[in-house]
Amino acid sequence: MLISKEQISLSYARSLDEKDELKSFRDRFHLPLQKNGEPYVYLCGNSLGLQPKQTEEALIQELKDWKNLGVEGHFHAKNPWMPYHEFLTKAMANVIGAKPAEVVVMNTLTVNLHLMMVSFYRPSKERHKIIIEADAFPSDKYAAESQIRMHGFDPSTSLVELKAREGEVCLRNEDIKAVIEEHGNSIALIMLGNTNYYTGQYYNIPEITKWGHAQGAFVGFDCAHGAGNVQLDLHNSGCDFAVWCNYKYLNAGPGGMGGAFVHERHHQNKNIPRFEGWWGHNKETRFKMRDAFEPIPSVEAWQLSNPPILAMAAVWSSLKLFEEAGMDRLRKKADKLTGFLELLVNSLGDEVINIITPSNPSERGSQLSIQVRKADKALFDKITAEGVIADWREPDVIRVAPVPMYNSFEDVFNFYTILKNALN
Ligand SMILES: *Cc1c(COP(=O)(O)O)cnc(C)c1O
């Protein structure tokens, strides 16, 4: 790719920051500091998002209400705990592109993945396979394999892995389609990580859903790396379910709560079983405690326990920032930010680096996975010492995610400069 000298300069990066209408959001986050007092170049928001400054106050509010009100806080806290999860629903639905009734913040990601598989993976002798990516996140693979075994099947015959072609890293759409057609009505469930945590590839949700449904399979997505990153548009895509965590692009804090989406077509379907608990029961009669289970006619029926308010306060605090910034604007900035990073990194030359993330902006989010030829972890340690926080995957891949909420074009430029110097 051609790149002009002018674009490879700190002043050009700063001029892009000047024009950025979201630039004020950076100030609303705590940036981790180096020993010299300078902020790190933090490009790890795909792993753990930074802390919004307003989150501390949100947590203190709940501690205060608990201190002063005890159990009465369920009704009389500033933000009453009884309906607390509902305060998050609309903003969460906007982030992932769903109707409010289809979205709930609950549990953590892998727990939600299991709960969804309880409902949407019910294998029979003829239809027992789960399709996942060969390089799926380990937790997703463990979850799928254990579900298969729990139903008395064998992962060696029931787990189908989508592999990239020889010499390639990302999956081709036509190959995904071919595997789905090949396994046809033996597929019970297709479940992909979207975007893929390793390559950063964003799979086409509507198409994969259509191909899966044509074979009579359910189709779900683990959007750990998608939520708050790409425009998922889950409702219109027609997929059956999705799960995600809120601590990556969504800045809800370490081990923060996850989310779940169940398409509205399944909400009242009595043929879809689920694990049930009191928080999924009709809110009007929940505390009578004697009635038979009467599900809330929404994804809330999948809730089990009364939720951890402190953890949920952190999710809500972050969602408020997403409401202010808006996914449209975030996505627009992200395209520019990642495009700038791509331009700079590619200028280092093909002999040195190879970006394995798709170059087509509609097939990726913020993350670029940069393979550094002939490098080992010493290179990564070097850039870390120079003030970059990124992520290293053996044998030779650096994952960086400039996130539009708080990263700047200057961050991207500084990363490039540090990487270039470390390579020399
Ligand atoms: C981050 C991530 C997880 C982590 O799961 P937890 O249950 O939140 O610990 C699982 N799957 C994918 C694809 C991830 O990116």
The ligand as an SDF file (V2000), in Angstrom:
LIG
                    3D

 15 15  0  0  0  0  0  0  0  0999 V2000
  -12.6830  -13.5490   26.6740 C   0  0  0  0  0  0  0  0  0  0  0  0
  -13.3740  -14.7280   26.1190 C   0  0  0  0  0  0  0  0  0  0  0  0
  -13.9000  -15.7180   26.9700 C   0  0  0  0  0  0  0  0  0  0  0  0
  -13.7540  -15.6300   28.4690 C   0  0  0  0  0  0  0  0  0  0  0  0
  -14.7840  -16.2930   29.1200 O   0  0  0  0  0  0  0  0  0  0  0  0
  -15.2070  -15.9130   30.6240 P   0  0  0  0  0  0  0  0  0  0  0  0
  -16.2920  -16.8610   30.9020 O   0  0  0  0  0  0  0  0  0  0  0  0
  -15.6330  -14.4760   30.6250 O   0  0  0  0  0  0  0  0  0  0  0  0
  -14.0110  -16.1060   31.4920 O   0  0  0  0  0  0  0  0  0  0  0  0
  -14.5560  -16.7940   26.3790 C   0  0  0  0  0  0  0  0  0  0  0  0
  -14.6930  -16.8840   25.0360 N   0  0  0  0  0  0  0  0  0  0  0  0
  -14.1770  -15.9500   24.1870 C   0  0  0  0  0  0  0  0  0  0  0  0
  -14.3560  -16.0890   22.7180 C   0  0  0  0  0  0  0  0  0  0  0  0
  -13.4930  -14.8570   24.7170 C   0  0  0  0  0  0  0  0  0  0  0  0
  -12.9740  -13.9540   23.8950 O   0  0  0  0  0  0  0  0  0  0  0  0
  1  2  1  0
  2  3  1  0
  2 14  2  0
  3  4  1  0
  3 10  2  0
  4  5  1  0
  5  6  1  0
  6  7  2  0
  6  8  1  0
  6  9  1  0
 10 11  1  0
 11 12  2  0
 12 13  1  0
 12 14  1  0
 14 15  1  0
M  END
$$$$
